[in-house]
Amino acid sequence: MTDYILSDETRAKLKKVSTASVATALFKRGLRNQFIQGVVPVSPKPETMVGQAYTLRYIPAREDRNPITVFRNPDHPQRVAIETCPAGWVLVMDGRKDARAATAGSILITRLALRGAAGVVSDAGFRDAKGIGALDMPAYYAGPSAPTNLTLHEALDINVPISCGDVAVFPGDVMLGDNDGVMVIPAHLADELADECTGMESFEDFVLEQVEAGAAIIGLYPCTREEHQKAFEAWRARTGR
């Protein structure tokens, strides 16, 4: 739980950084397990997903509790989560890493997108993945699935701490997703990581240019030679980065 609110400035900075840069910055702070395992984009998107986590927890379904008629209940947590996830936030679902049944389908995810969510992440399956992939909103999952969630999952808790792909996700954590996957940034670190990773991205762009021009890695990456540091400073002055 957090009182942190992601600012427009920090969101804009994070949209320009990669999961790789975030992973390195978190590793420097002793956080090794922030990359959600086993999830991929439903379809690649040109823009990085950034938003705070609004969570939904599933548990194993039990047959006497999960007939298809439960969807008639207006308080069903899966439906309520779709209708209450704030605009600009990311719905993050704990599907127990079990993609044999869907945690949502294209109708619900389309509704989520139209309500202005920044994205959706599930460590289980989605049904109607083609329709979800056609949305502008980024979506991440463990794979396509036809069976309804009720066959394996019961949606139980909204906006509580969850596990997603072996990562602890707390409501309000900042989710950053690119075409490699999704990182979970503890809310209290989001602003400082946005600044640090912006600098990291600039340096790595410089390094890539040098490598493409034939430079050797040793002494350049990481930068341990003064001539490379001076070249980077000149590059920054020239590029405005």
Number of C-alpha atoms within 10 A of each C-alpha: 12 11 9 13 13 19 10 9 10 16 20 13 17 27 18 14 24 22 23 17 19 26 21 15 19 20 13 10 10 9 13 12 15 22 24 23 17 18 23 22 21 23 17 17 18 9 14 22 26 27 27 30 31 28 29 29 23 21 14 16 17 13 11 6 11 17 12 11 8 12 14 8 9 9 11 14 19 22 15 13 23 21 13 13 23 19 16 19 24 30 29 29 31 28 31 20 20 19 23 20 22 28 30 23 21 18 13 17 24 18 13 24 22 13 16 15 24 25 28 26 30 31 27 29 29 30 22 17 22 14 14 24 18 15 17 17 21 28 28 28 26 24 22 19 20 15 16 18 28 21 17 22 24 22 23 14 17 22 20 14 20 23 21 27 26 17 16 16 28 23 23 25 28 29 32 26 31 23 19 14 21 28 24 26 25 21 21 15 13 22 17 11 21 23 14 16 23 19 14 18 18 17 21 14 12 19 21 14 12 17 14 9 9 9 13 12 13 10 14 18 15 12 15 11 12 11 12 18 15 11 13 19 15 12 15 14 10 9 10 8 14
